[in-house]
């Protein structure tokens, strides 16, 4: 399937640490590339690696760890949108892997009345499932399994924390189009900032290129959801969600709603037009629905799978 020039180009563009090199060799061997991959990689490692460089790489999260962290988030988004559009989650053959595999609580088909919104939701659902497939394929045997996901109680907790409902009410993200959009808004902005924050950690340029492509897709999704909320005059509700995210992800006030003053704010960016990012631990603060240093909670009741599992502290 792949010739020697492709393999050599892929490896030469890479700056993986030792863990990623071993994983690449295993994947290359499975594709019938073991000999050329091992030979070339061995030469590269011998000629260019230094003790200092290896020590620095060992301290940083591997590319596989970063991609697996992203895969956890893609599982969450894919399940949410798949249920909303199709009334079912991911097929079993897209949920297994390393770590503890979990089920999905909640989730059902949304009764869409707006044809355009229905089409948007279908497209986003398809993209999110494609992201899961892509990341699982890129990671091979190193891909983590889908962790336990809560699409029921977590949304109620988030809505209460944001002040969208009282402490005695329940929030069903699949009950209607409005709830669906508010729930999607909670996810989409977090996904964009997660990829933005993870980009500097990826050393393999091939993986970085792929992550940039997924970031662009997530940004399109987020803009679509933000526009739909603006069209429905849901700026106040979106602001509450934005404020809740800000309260969870550490110091600073970077998160933005869909309004600045009375004007549309479809692209949350700084004065230079650059969107902000979140480090992995701060992303976990949001999805765990906890501002403290924890390893589980919220949308992932038993935590995420992989090497990056802890949220940031105060």
N, C-alpha and C positions, 0 to 999 in steps of 0.2 A: 504493500500500500504506500509506504514511504521509502524513497530512495536514500542513498548515503548522503548526497548533498543536503537534503532537508534535515536529516538527523544532525549532521555536523553544524549546520546553521543554527538549529535549535539549541544545541548544547553550547556553542560558542557565544550565543547571545545571553546565556544564562549565568547567573552568579549565585546559584543555590548553595545552601550550606550542605553539610554532609548528609543530613537526614533526607533532604530533597534529592540529592544525587542518588542515594540508594533507591528511593522510590521511583525515580526516573528509570534507573536501570531495570528494575523489576517490570515496569510498564513496557519498556522497550523490548525486553525479552519476550513478553507476552505477545508483542506485535511482530516477532521474528527479527528484531533489530539488536538482539543481545550482543552479538560479537562486535559489530562495528561500533555500537554505543559504548560498550565496555572498554574497547581498545582506545577509542578517541577520548573518552572521559578520563580514563586512567592517565593518558598523556597530559591532558589539560590539568588534572589535579596535581600531578607530580611537578609540572613545570611552573605553575603559577601560585599554588597555595603556600602561604606562610603561616608560621605558628600564631602570629598576631592576628592575621586575617581569620584564621579558623576559630580562634578564641572569641573574636568579635561576633562572628556568625553564629557561634554556639549560644551566645547570650541573647540573640534576637530570635523572635518567633520565626519558624520556618515558613516558607511560602505555603506549604501544605497546611500548616496550622491556620494561617490567615484565610486561605480558601475554604477550609472546613468551617471556620467561624462564619464566613459568608453563607455557606451552605445551610447552616442552622437557620439563618434569617430567611433564606429562600424557601426552606421547608414551611416556615410560618406563613409567608406571603402566599405561596402556592396553595396551601390548604385553605386559607381564608378565601381567596378568589375562586378556587375550584368549587368549594361548597356554595358560594354565593351565586355562581353562574350555572353549575351543573347539578348541584345538590349532592355531590359526593367529593371525597378527597382524592389524594394521590393513590395510584395503584400500588399494590404491594411490592412490585418489582422496582419501585423507586424510593423505597423507605428503609431498606436494610443497609448494613454496613458496620463499621467499628463503633464501639460504645453501646450503651443501653438503648434499645429501640422502644419507643413509646407510642401510645395511641393518641387519638385526637378527641377531646371532649367538646361537644357543641358542634355547630355548623349545620346549615340547611340552605336551601335555595331561596334566593330573594325574588319576590314577585315584582319584577321590573315593569314599569308602565311607560317610562321614557325610552323610546327606541334607540336614541343616540347613546344614552347612558348604558343601556344593555349591551350595545355593540362595543363601547369602550371597555366595559367590564370583561367581555369575552376576550378581547384582544389582550388585555393585561393578564388575565388568567392564563392564556396561552403562553405569554412571555415568561411568566413566573415558573410554569412547569418546565419550559425550555431551559431556564436558568438552572433548575435542579438537575435536569438531565446533563447539561453541559458540565457543571461543576463535578458531578459524580463521575462523568467520563474522564475529565481532566485529572481527577484524583485517583481514579482506579480503585485498587484494593484499599487505599488509604482513606477513602471517603467514609465519613461518619454516617451513622444511621439517623433517621428522624427521631428526635427526642420526644418526650411526652409534651403535647401542646394543648393548651386550654383556650378555646375560643368562646367560652361561656362566662365563667366567673371572672376571668381576667378583664373582660370588657366592662363588666359592671363595676369592678374595683376602679378601673381607670376613669370611667364616667363619673363616679362618685368623687374621686380625687380632684377631677377637673371642675366639679361643680355643675355638671350637666344635668345630674339627677340628685335627688335627696338620698340620705343614707338608708332609706327604707325602700327605695325603688330599684328595679332591675333594668339593665340596658341590654337589649337584644340587637346586635349589629346586623342581623339578617331579617329584622321585622319589616323594614321598609327602605325606600331609597335614601331617605335622609340619614337614617342610622348607618346604612352601608357606607355612605360617603364620609361621615364623621369617623367611622372606624378605619376606613381606608386612609384617611388623612393622618391618623395616628401612625400607621405603618410606613407610608410612602416617604415622608420627610426623614424618618429615621433611617430608612434604607439608603437614601441618597447620601446622608451625612456619614453613614457607616462606610460606604465604599470610598468616599472622599478621604476619610480618616485612615483607611487601611492602605491606600495607594502607596504612601511612602515606605511601607513595610515590605512591599513585594520587590524582591531583587531580580527575579526571572523576568526578563523583558517580554517574553511571550505571554506569561501569565498576567503581567501588568497590562498588556494590550487588551487581553480578554476582559480584565476587571474594568478597564476604562470603558469598554463597550457596554458592559452590564450597567455601569454607573450612568451612562448616557440613557439607556433604556429606562432605568429607574427614575431619572430626572424627567423624562417625557411623561411617565406615569404620574409622577407627583404633580406636574404642571396641569395635567388633565383633571386630576382630582381637585386641585386647588381652584381651577377655573369653574368646575361644576359647582363647587361650594359657593363661589362668588356669585354665579348666576342665580343661585337659589337664596341669596342674601343670608348666608349662614356665617357671616363674619364674626359675630359675637361668640358663637359656639366654637368656631375654629380657634379663636383667640384663647379661649379657656383651655383647650387642648394644648396649644402652644405653650401657655404659661405652666401647665402641669408638667410638660416635658422639661421645661427650663428648671423647674423645681427639683427634678430628679437627677439631672445630668451634671451636677456639680456647679461650681461658681461660674458666673458669667451670664449674660442675657443675650445669647446669639439667636435663639429660636425666634421665628417670626410667624405671625398669623397671615391671613390672606388680605388684610387691610393695613395700610399705613395712613393714619388719619381717615379720610373718607375715600381714599384712592385704592384701586386694586394693587395687590402685592402678590402677583402670581409667582415671581421668582424671588425667594428669600435670599438676599445677597447683601454684601457690605457696600461701602461707597465706591469701591472699584468694580462692582458687579461680580464679585467672587463669592460663591456660596461657601459656608463654613462646613467643617467636618467634625465628626465625633471620634474619639479614640474608642477602641473596642470595649474597654471597661465602662465607658460612659454610655455606650449603646446598650450594654447589659443593664445599667441602672434603669433605663427606660423600659426595656422589655421585661425586666424582673419586677418593675413597678416598685422599686426600692432605692432610696437615695444612699443607702449604706453599702458597705462592702459585704456582699453576699454571693452565693453561688447557685441560687435557684429562686423561683417565685414568679408571680405574674403569668405571662404567656408560656413560660417554661417551668412548670411546677417542680420538676426535678433537675432543672438546669439544662444547659446545652451540652452537646458532645464535643469532644476534641480537647485540645490543649489550652484554649483560651476560654475560660469559664467563669472568672470572677469579675464582679462589678467593682466600680471605684468607690472609695470611701468619701467622707465629707472633707 
